[in-house]
Amino acid sequence: MFNAVLIANRGEIACRIIRTLRRLEIRSIVTYTDADADARHVREADAALRVNSYLDIMDVVGAALETGAEAVHPGYGFLAENPELAQACADYGIVFVGPPPDAIAAMGDKIRAKRTVAAAGVPVVPGRDEPELSDDGLAAAAMEIGLNAGATVLLKPSAGGGGKGMRRVQDPGELREAIAAARREARGAFGDDTLLVERYIDNPRHIEIQVFADAHGNAVHLGERECSLQRRHQKIVEEAPSPLLGTGPEGEAIRAAMGASAVAAARSVGYVGAGTVEYIVSADRPDEYFFMEMNTRLQVEHPVTEGAVTIDARPGLDLVELQLRVAAGEPLPFGQDAVAFAGHAVEARVYAEDPARGFLPTGGRVLRLDEPEGPDVRVDSGLVEGTVVGGSYDPMLAKVIARGPDRATALRRLDRALASYTLLGVGTNVAFLRSLLADPDVVAGRLDTGLVERRPAEPADAEVPHDVLAAAALERVLALEVPDPGPWDIRDGWRVGEPAWTTWRIAGREVRIRGRALDAEVSVDGGKPMRVAARRDGADLLVVDIGGRTRFACARDGDVCWLGRDGRVWSLKETEPLAARATETTASAGAVRSPMPGTVAAVKAADGDEVAAGQALVIVEAMKMEHTVTAPVDGVVSGLTVQPGAQVALDEVLAVVTPKGDH
């Protein structure tokens, strides 16, 4: 086994690998950029070296050589599926914890991968995959597949994965723009805009098989993971085993057949290490499955396999340890007959995104963090309080995993864990995850890759509950109170005859309060006053009694009060106490604002242009996601000064579109 391993990654996966290295008494070394100088993975590693970029191969190799690391673990993302890193490690006598460069290259090119596995007898999706198909060639191929006859087609980048650059097309009239958008996103994400086109499988489920192979000719599969709960081709919730296959004889037969197919795919490229073969499976006919791609690395969702698979009836499988042992030249310590499922495991990904704003990326500083714990709950996280979440990297912050003797128990435990997950300072999707887990189709296991997209959108203007507004006002009162105050010590709280009302403007709402926090009255938007009481329980908890006791996690960032309860979080901007209702200023209806903090990827208009409502003006990119900002009304563009590459803030005005009659 190795004495020292360099982790060429960051965030939760770097921390996850460090955990195994520490248990195995192997020295852990990480790289970091300036943005991550105080990150958790840097704090936890035995040594850390600064690099210019996580994508710089020679920075990684140089760090390994400088620190005496015998091996490089790439995690996932960044360089994990880059054959050039694997080759550079070999050239400098460093072990790459992953497959050989040729295997990475074969499976990293979707066109080559599809042809390779098809030759090995693995079923593939109908489509066209000639290298370097032109736009005209892609359009012609889409028509051949049946786009003009009602079929749906899927455009996919030949390089990379994770849904980047994928476009589903149903209308022939939208094909050309979809090709251009797919090429642009693929070029930005992978440096390669080669596309292929396939028939889109209706009512599909996404099921993947975990495989492992060693350098001695042994290969096994570790069963399947159900990954059908996705949004924009990004997985949200994963579980093992798949509820589609279950544990009956018919499901076991399909599992064995898919597993054998996955092992054949791995063997077809001389695979060594951990890999995942992804299939698209018909929800109506689970025995009809097609190869999509092979990920030549550890998967984000590997914890559900660790939680649901036993080896010779023993739980506690550690796939990172197995990766290290295989990379060190050891043979697999078990055969296929030793692999079995025991119980159920399910994982939910916590993203820095706002479901109420179309899941656009968020950001900020982690003000308070309280992650769930328990014997059947696990959290893989890269966060600590004080972490700054920016727009440079993937929006996934953490993973919450729960297991149980059956699927219903695992789902229930995961929901409870999410209810106790508290992150203040950065908007996340935790409340959305709880809502998704409660969906009747999810509970029943009726999953497909379109389920999440069919759910009603989160309301952008959801009203903040009255008790939450009251809690925010009471938090301010508690902050202003002093022990045993006299009448002159209570701000705006005393006058001859009776206590006075203090008016706050919180999240655009009028909240009036009078009295001390332990015995006060609160009125929201001029409504009937409510009798309330509040006290602090430590620095970060607020206990509020409004017809029943509620505990809020709380944190303050200037004039913004963050409150969290049961997995929900509210970010409430406050205005100083006023004697009368404040008048809120609103922006012009023609102002065009950035929907997220990010980088300008493209500018599609110029000052003086006449545009129609809905016409693209600026494309903003953040956390590997593009968003097109459009004109809100018909009119003339002015004040458009941003250029490609410019950094923009959330709600920053990018331009103004003035109706032609007002110009």
HUHUQUI-V63563 format. One record per pair of residues at least 4 apart in sequence whose C-alpha atoms are under 8 Angstrom apart, sorted by sequence separation. I is the first residue (numbers start at 1). GAP is how many residues later the second one is. If there is no record, write none. Layout:
BEGIN
((I:GAP) (I:GAP))
END
This chain:
BEGIN
((9:4) (10:4) (11:4) (12:4) (13:4) (14:4) (15:4) (16:4) (17:4) (18:4) (19:4) (20:4) (21:4) (22:4) (32:4) (33:4) (38:4) (39:4) (40:4) (41:4) (52:4) (56:4) (57:4) (58:4) (59:4) (60:4) (61:4) (62:4) (63:4) (64:4) (65:4) (74:4) (76:4) (77:4) (82:4) (83:4) (84:4) (85:4) (86:4) (87:4) (88:4) (89:4) (90:4) (99:4) (100:4) (101:4) (102:4) (103:4) (104:4) (105:4) (109:4) (110:4) (111:4) (112:4) (113:4) (114:4) (115:4) (116:4) (117:4) (118:4) (129:4) (133:4) (134:4) (135:4) (136:4) (137:4) (138:4) (139:4) (140:4) (141:4) (142:4) (143:4) (146:4) (147:4) (157:4) (160:4) (170:4) (171:4) (174:4) (175:4) (176:4) (177:4) (178:4) (179:4) (180:4) (181:4) (182:4) (183:4) (184:4) (185:4) (186:4) (187:4) (188:4) (213:4) (214:4) (230:4) (231:4) (241:4) (242:4) (247:4) (248:4) (249:4) (250:4) (251:4) (252:4) (253:4) (254:4) (255:4) (256:4) (257:4) (258:4) (259:4) (260:4) (261:4) (262:4) (263:4) (264:4) (265:4) (266:4) (267:4) (281:4) (282:4) (295:4) (298:4) (301:4) (302:4) (303:4) (304:4) (305:4) (310:4) (311:4) (318:4) (319:4) (320:4) (321:4) (322:4) (323:4) (324:4) (325:4) (326:4) (334:4) (335:4) (354:4) (355:4) (373:4) (374:4) (383:4) (391:4) (405:4) (406:4) (407:4) (408:4) (409:4) (410:4) (411:4) (412:4) (413:4) (414:4) (415:4) (416:4) (417:4) (429:4) (430:4) (431:4) (432:4) (433:4) (434:4) (435:4) (438:4) (439:4) (440:4) (441:4) (442:4) (447:4) (450:4) (451:4) (464:4) (465:4) (466:4) (467:4) (468:4) (469:4) (470:4) (471:4) (472:4) (473:4) (474:4) (475:4) (476:4) (477:4) (481:4) (485:4) (486:4) (490:4) (494:4) (495:4) (505:4) (506:4) (515:4) (516:4) (523:4) (524:4) (536:4) (537:4) (545:4) (546:4) (556:4) (557:4) (564:4) (565:4) (578:4) (587:4) (605:4) (611:4) (621:4) (622:4) (642:4) (648:4) (658:4) (659:4) (9:5) (10:5) (21:5) (22:5) (32:5) (37:5) (38:5) (42:5) (51:5) (64:5) (74:5) (75:5) (76:5) (89:5) (90:5) (99:5) (107:5) (108:5) (117:5) (118:5) (133:5) (142:5) (143:5) (146:5) (147:5) (169:5) (186:5) (187:5) (213:5) (214:5) (230:5) (231:5) (241:5) (245:5) (246:5) (247:5) (266:5) (281:5) (282:5) (310:5) (325:5) (326:5) (354:5) (355:5) (372:5) (373:5) (404:5) (405:5) (423:5) (437:5) (438:5) (441:5) (442:5) (464:5) (485:5) (494:5) (495:5) (505:5) (506:5) (515:5) (523:5) (524:5) (536:5) (537:5) (544:5) (545:5) (556:5) (557:5) (564:5) (621:5) (658:5) (8:6) (21:6) (22:6) (36:6) (42:6) (53:6) (54:6) (64:6) (74:6) (79:6) (89:6) (90:6) (106:6) (107:6) (117:6) (118:6) (143:6) (145:6) (146:6) (147:6) (169:6) (186:6) (187:6) (213:6) (229:6) (230:6) (245:6) (246:6) (281:6) (282:6) (309:6) (310:6) (311:6) (325:6) (326:6) (353:6) (354:6) (372:6) (373:6) (403:6) (404:6) (436:6) (437:6) (441:6) (487:6) (488:6) (493:6) (494:6) (504:6) (505:6) (514:6) (515:6) (523:6) (536:6) (537:6) (543:6) (544:6) (555:6) (556:6) (563:6) (564:6) (620:6) (621:6) (7:7) (21:7) (52:7) (64:7) (89:7) (106:7) (157:7) (186:7) (212:7) (213:7) (228:7) (229:7) (230:7) (244:7) (245:7) (281:7) (282:7) (308:7) (310:7) (353:7) (354:7) (372:7) (403:7) (482:7) (487:7) (493:7) (503:7) (504:7) (513:7) (514:7) (522:7) (523:7) (535:7) (536:7) (543:7) (544:7) (554:7) (555:7) (562:7) (563:7) (619:7) (620:7) (51:8) (64:8) (145:8) (157:8) (185:8) (186:8) (211:8) (212:8) (227:8) (229:8) (281:8) (307:8) (309:8) (353:8) (354:8) (371:8) (402:8) (403:8) (481:8) (492:8) (493:8) (503:8) (504:8) (513:8) (514:8) (521:8) (522:8) (534:8) (535:8) (543:8) (544:8) (554:8) (555:8) (562:8) (563:8) (619:8) (620:8) (51:9) (156:9) (157:9) (169:9) (184:9) (211:9) (212:9) (227:9) (228:9) (229:9) (245:9) (266:9) (280:9) (281:9) (306:9) (307:9) (352:9) (353:9) (402:9) (404:9) (421:9) (481:9) (492:9) (493:9) (503:9) (513:9) (521:9) (522:9) (534:9) (535:9) (542:9) (543:9) (553:9) (554:9) (562:9) (563:9) (619:9) (620:9) (7:10) (18:10) (32:10) (86:10) (106:10) (114:10) (155:10) (156:10) (183:10) (211:10) (212:10) (227:10) (228:10) (245:10) (279:10) (280:10) (306:10) (307:10) (322:10) (352:10) (353:10) (403:10) (480:10) (492:10) (502:10) (503:10) (512:10) (513:10) (521:10) (522:10) (534:10) (541:10) (542:10) (553:10) (554:10) (561:10) (562:10) (618:10) (619:10) (30:11) (31:11) (142:11) (155:11) (156:11) (167:11) (182:11) (183:11) (210:11) (211:11) (227:11) (279:11) (280:11) (306:11) (352:11) (402:11) (403:11) (480:11) (501:11) (502:11) (511:11) (512:11) (520:11) (521:11) (533:11) (534:11) (541:11) (542:11) (552:11) (553:11) (560:11) (561:11) (605:11) (617:11) (618:11) (30:12) (86:12) (154:12) (155:12) (167:12) (183:12) (209:12) (210:12) (226:12) (227:12) (265:12) (279:12) (280:12) (306:12) (402:12) (418:12) (501:12) (502:12) (511:12) (512:12) (519:12) (520:12) (532:12) (533:12) (541:12) (542:12) (552:12) (553:12) (560:12) (561:12) (604:12) (605:12) (616:12) (617:12) (618:12) (642:12) (37:13) (86:13) (87:13) (128:13) (154:13) (155:13) (182:13) (209:13) (210:13) (225:13) (226:13) (278:13) (279:13) (306:13) (401:13) (418:13) (501:13) (511:13) (519:13) (520:13) (532:13) (533:13) (540:13) (541:13) (552:13) (560:13) (561:13) (604:13) (605:13) (616:13) (617:13) (641:13) (49:14) (86:14) (87:14) (127:14) (154:14) (155:14) (209:14) (210:14) (225:14) (226:14) (277:14) (278:14) (279:14) (383:14) (400:14) (500:14) (510:14) (511:14) (512:14) (518:14) (519:14) (532:14) (540:14) (551:14) (559:14) (560:14) (603:14) (604:14) (616:14) (617:14) (640:14) (641:14) (30:15) (86:15) (153:15) (154:15) (167:15) (209:15) (210:15) (225:15) (226:15) (262:15) (277:15) (278:15) (369:15) (382:15) (383:15) (402:15) (418:15) (419:15) (499:15) (500:15) (509:15) (510:15) (511:15) (517:15) (518:15) (519:15) (531:15) (532:15) (540:15) (559:15) (603:15) (604:15) (615:15) (616:15) (639:15) (640:15) (14:16) (29:16) (32:16) (34:16) (152:16) (153:16) (165:16) (166:16) (208:16) (209:16) (224:16) (225:16) (226:16) (277:16) (278:16) (369:16) (381:16) (382:16) (418:16) (436:16) (499:16) (509:16) (510:16) (517:16) (518:16) (530:16) (559:16) (602:16) (603:16) (614:16) (615:16) (639:16) (640:16) (28:17) (29:17) (30:17) (31:17) (32:17) (33:17) (72:17) (83:17) (84:17) (152:17) (153:17) (165:17) (207:17) (208:17) (224:17) (225:17) (226:17) (277:17) (278:17) (302:17) (366:17) (368:17) (381:17) (400:17) (517:17) (518:17) (601:17) (602:17) (613:17) (614:17) (638:17) (639:17) (28:18) (29:18) (30:18) (31:18) (32:18) (33:18) (34:18) (83:18) (111:18) (127:18) (152:18) (165:18) (207:18) (208:18) (223:18) (224:18) (276:18) (277:18) (366:18) (367:18) (380:18) (381:18) (400:18) (517:18) (600:18) (601:18) (602:18) (613:18) (614:18) (637:18) (638:18) (27:19) (28:19) (29:19) (30:19) (31:19) (32:19) (33:19) (82:19) (83:19) (111:19) (126:19) (151:19) (165:19) (207:19) (208:19) (275:19) (276:19) (366:19) (367:19) (379:19) (380:19) (415:19) (600:19) (601:19) (612:19) (613:19) (614:19) (637:19) (638:19) (10:20) (29:20) (31:20) (33:20) (111:20) (150:20) (165:20) (206:20) (207:20) (275:20) (276:20) (365:20) (366:20) (379:20) (380:20) (600:20) (601:20) (611:20) (613:20) (637:20) (638:20) (5:21) (7:21) (9:21) (10:21) (32:21) (33:21) (83:21) (164:21) (165:21) (205:21) (206:21) (207:21) (275:21) (276:21) (365:21) (366:21) (379:21) (493:21) (599:21) (600:21) (612:21) (613:21) (636:21) (637:21) (3:22) (4:22) (5:22) (6:22) (7:22) (8:22) (9:22) (10:22) (32:22) (57:22) (72:22) (82:22) (83:22) (147:22) (164:22) (205:22) (206:22) (274:22) (275:22) (276:22) (298:22) (365:22) (366:22) (378:22) (379:22) (415:22) (493:22) (598:22) (599:22) (612:22) (613:22) (635:22) (636:22) (3:23) (4:23) (5:23) (6:23) (7:23) (8:23) (31:23) (55:23) (71:23) (72:23) (73:23) (74:23) (81:23) (82:23) (147:23) (148:23) (205:23) (274:23) (275:23) (276:23) (311:23) (365:23) (366:23) (377:23) (378:23) (598:23) (599:23) (611:23) (612:23) (634:23) (635:23) (636:23) (2:24) (3:24) (4:24) (5:24) (6:24) (7:24) (54:24) (55:24) (70:24) (71:24) (72:24) (73:24) (74:24) (147:24) (148:24) (155:24) (204:24) (274:24) (275:24) (364:24) (365:24) (377:24) (378:24) (596:24) (598:24) (610:24) (611:24) (633:24) (634:24) (635:24) (636:24) (4:25) (6:25) (15:25) (54:25) (69:25) (70:25) (71:25) (72:25) (73:25) (147:25) (157:25) (164:25) (313:25) (363:25) (364:25) (377:25) (597:25) (598:25) (601:25) (610:25) (611:25) (632:25) (633:25) (634:25) (635:25) (15:26) (18:26) (71:26) (82:26) (156:26) (157:26) (160:26) (312:26) (313:26) (363:26) (364:26) (376:26) (377:26) (411:26) (594:26) (596:26) (610:26) (611:26) (631:26) (633:26) (634:26) (14:27) (18:27) (57:27) (61:27) (81:27) (155:27) (159:27) (311:27) (312:27) (313:27) (363:27) (376:27) (609:27) (610:27) (636:27) (11:28) (57:28) (61:28) (310:28) (311:28) (312:28) (363:28) (376:28) (608:28) (609:28) (11:29) (12:29) (15:29) (31:29) (157:29) (160:29) (310:29) (311:29) (362:29) (607:29) (608:29) (11:30) (58:30) (64:30) (160:30) (309:30) (310:30) (361:30) (607:30) (608:30) (10:31) (57:31) (61:31) (159:31) (224:31) (309:31) (310:31) (473:31) (606:31) (607:31) (31:32) (168:32) (223:32) (254:32) (309:32) (310:32) (411:32) (595:32) (605:32) (606:32) (607:32) (159:33) (254:33) (308:33) (309:33) (473:33) (607:33) (158:34) (159:34) (308:34) (361:34) (472:34) (595:34) (606:34) (157:35) (158:35) (159:35) (207:35) (224:35) (308:35) (408:35) (481:35) (594:35) (139:36) (157:36) (158:36) (223:36) (308:36) (377:36) (593:36) (139:37) (157:37) (158:37) (222:37) (307:37) (308:37) (352:37) (376:37) (377:37) (389:37) (469:37) (592:37) (29:38) (157:38) (158:38) (221:38) (307:38) (473:38) (592:38) (156:39) (157:39) (221:39) (244:39) (477:39) (478:39) (592:39) (603:39) (29:40) (155:40) (156:40) (305:40) (377:40) (473:40) (477:40) (592:40) (603:40) (135:41) (155:41) (156:41) (221:41) (245:41) (304:41) (470:41) (590:41) (591:41) (602:41) (603:41) (155:42) (156:42) (221:42) (244:42) (304:42) (353:42) (469:42) (590:42) (600:42) (602:42) (154:43) (155:43) (220:43) (304:43) (352:43) (474:43) (589:43) (590:43) (600:43) (601:43) (135:44) (153:44) (154:44) (219:44) (303:44) (351:44) (352:44) (373:44) (600:44) (601:44) (9:45) (153:45) (154:45) (274:45) (351:45) (352:45) (372:45) (599:45) (600:45) (8:46) (153:46) (154:46) (301:46) (350:46) (351:46) (372:46) (599:46) (600:46) (110:47) (111:47) (152:47) (153:47) (349:47) (350:47) (351:47) (599:47) (600:47) (110:48) (151:48) (152:48) (219:48) (349:48) (350:48) (372:48) (599:48) (600:48) (109:49) (110:49) (151:49) (152:49) (209:49) (274:49) (349:49) (350:49) (371:49) (372:49) (598:49) (599:49) (108:50) (109:50) (209:50) (273:50) (349:50) (350:50) (370:50) (371:50) (597:50) (598:50) (108:51) (109:51) (211:51) (348:51) (349:51) (370:51) (371:51) (597:51) (598:51) (8:52) (108:52) (211:52) (347:52) (348:52) (369:52) (370:52) (470:52) (597:52) (598:52) (145:53) (209:53) (213:53) (273:53) (347:53) (348:53) (369:53) (370:53) (596:53) (597:53) (145:54) (272:54) (273:54) (347:54) (368:54) (369:54) (470:54) (594:54) (596:54) (597:54) (142:55) (211:55) (346:55) (347:55) (368:55) (369:55) (469:55) (594:55) (595:55) (596:55) (141:56) (142:56) (345:56) (346:56) (367:56) (368:56) (594:56) (595:56) (6:57) (138:57) (214:57) (215:57) (345:57) (346:57) (366:57) (367:57) (368:57) (478:57) (593:57) (594:57) (6:58) (17:58) (138:58) (213:58) (214:58) (345:58) (366:58) (367:58) (466:58) (593:58) (594:58) (5:59) (138:59) (213:59) (214:59) (344:59) (345:59) (366:59) (475:59) (593:59) (594:59) (212:60) (213:60) (343:60) (344:60) (365:60) (366:60) (474:60) (593:60) (594:60) (14:61) (133:61) (212:61) (213:61) (343:61) (344:61) (364:61) (365:61) (592:61) (593:61) (13:62) (132:62) (133:62) (212:62) (343:62) (344:62) (345:62) (364:62) (591:62) (592:62) (593:62) (6:63) (13:63) (131:63) (132:63) (133:63) (211:63) (212:63) (238:63) (342:63) (343:63) (344:63) (363:63) (471:63) (591:63) (592:63) (4:64) (5:64) (6:64) (8:64) (210:64) (211:64) (240:64) (343:64) (346:64) (362:64) (363:64) (591:64) (592:64) (4:65) (5:65) (6:65) (7:65) (8:65) (9:65) (210:65) (211:65) (239:65) (240:65) (345:65) (346:65) (362:65) (507:65) (508:65) (591:65) (592:65) (3:66) (4:66) (5:66) (6:66) (7:66) (8:66) (9:66) (129:66) (130:66) (210:66) (211:66) (238:66) (344:66) (348:66) (362:66) (506:66) (507:66) (590:66) (591:66) (3:67) (4:67) (5:67) (6:67) (7:67) (8:67) (9:67) (129:67) (166:67) (209:67) (210:67) (241:67) (347:67) (475:67) (506:67) (507:67) (590:67) (2:68) (5:68) (7:68) (9:68) (128:68) (129:68) (208:68) (209:68) (240:68) (346:68) (506:68) (590:68) (2:69) (9:69) (127:69) (128:69) (163:69) (164:69) (208:69) (209:69) (505:69) (506:69) (590:69) (127:70) (128:70) (163:70) (208:70) (209:70) (504:70) (505:70) (8:71) (127:71) (162:71) (163:71) (207:71) (208:71) (471:71) (504:71) (505:71) (510:71) (126:72) (127:72) (162:72) (206:72) (207:72) (504:72) (505:72) (125:73) (126:73) (206:73) (207:73) (354:73) (471:73) (504:73) (505:73) (125:74) (206:74) (207:74) (352:74) (353:74) (354:74) (355:74) (503:74) (504:74) (205:75) (206:75) (352:75) (353:75) (354:75) (502:75) (503:75) (204:76) (205:76) (352:76) (353:76) (502:76) (503:76) (505:76) (508:76) (204:77) (205:77) (351:77) (352:77) (355:77) (502:77) (503:77) (505:77) (204:78) (205:78) (350:78) (351:78) (503:78) (201:79) (203:79) (204:79) (225:79) (350:79) (351:79) (467:79) (202:80) (203:80) (225:80) (350:80) (201:81) (203:81) (224:81) (223:82) (222:83) (111:85) (348:85) (223:86) (222:87) (472:89) (472:91) (210:95) (308:95) (468:95) (307:96) (304:97) (303:98) (358:99) (241:100) (358:100) (472:100) (356:101) (357:101) (355:102) (356:102) (241:103) (355:103) (356:103) (357:103) (240:104) (241:104) (356:104) (239:105) (240:105) (356:105) (239:106) (240:106) (464:106) (239:107) (238:108) (239:108) (237:109) (238:109) (237:110) (238:110) (215:111) (237:111) (214:112) (236:112) (237:112) (213:113) (214:113) (218:113) (219:113) (236:113) (215:114) (218:114) (235:114) (214:115) (215:115) (216:115) (220:115) (221:115) (214:116) (215:116) (220:116) (214:117) (222:117) (223:117) (214:118) (222:118) (223:118) (213:119) (424:130) (425:130) (422:131) (424:131) (425:132) (434:133) (431:136) (425:137) (430:137) (431:137) (424:138) (430:138) (431:138) (122:139) (424:139) (121:140) (122:140) (424:140) (423:141) (122:142) (422:142) (427:142) (121:143) (122:143) (422:143) (120:144) (120:145) (421:145) (422:145) (424:145) (419:146) (420:146) (421:146) (423:146) (425:146) (117:147) (419:147) (420:147) (117:148) (120:148) (418:148) (419:148) (116:149) (418:149) (419:149) (117:151) (116:152) (116:153) (106:163) (283:164) (125:165) (283:165) (103:166) (123:166) (124:166) (125:166) (102:167) (103:167) (123:167) (124:167) (125:167) (103:168) (122:168) (123:168) (124:168) (122:169) (100:170) (100:171) (99:172) (100:172) (368:172) (99:173) (98:174) (99:174) (98:175) (99:175) (97:176) (98:176) (114:177) (114:178) (114:179) (113:180) (113:181) (110:183) (107:186) (108:186) (368:186) (107:187) (108:187) (368:187) (107:188) (108:188) (367:188) (107:189) (367:189) (367:190) (104:192) (103:193) (99:197) (98:198) (99:198) (98:199) (244:201) (243:202) (244:202) (391:206) (391:207) (81:214) (81:215) (80:216) (81:216) (80:217) (229:218) (231:218) (228:219) (229:219) (230:219) (231:219) (228:220) (229:220) (230:220) (76:221) (228:221) (229:221) (230:221) (231:221) (75:222) (76:222) (229:222) (230:222) (231:222) (75:223) (76:223) (229:223) (76:224) (98:225) (97:226) (97:227) (395:228) (98:229) (394:229) (97:230) (392:230) (393:230) (394:230) (96:231) (391:231) (392:231) (393:231) (95:232) (391:232) (95:233) (362:234) (363:234) (360:235) (361:235) (362:235) (360:236) (361:236) (357:238) (205:242) (206:242) (205:243) (206:243) (204:244) (205:244) (203:245) (204:245) (203:246) (204:246) (203:247) (361:261) (361:262) (13:287) (20:298) (20:300) (21:300) (20:301) (17:303) (1:323) (1:324) (2:326) (1:327) (41:341) (40:342) (39:343) (40:343) (39:344) (40:344) (39:345) (40:347) (39:348) (38:349) (16:364) (15:365) (16:365) (15:366) (13:367) (15:367) (12:368) (13:368) (14:368) (12:369) (13:369) (11:370) (12:370) (11:371) (12:371) (10:372) (11:372) (12:385) (11:386) (12:386) (189:435) (185:441) (164:460))
END
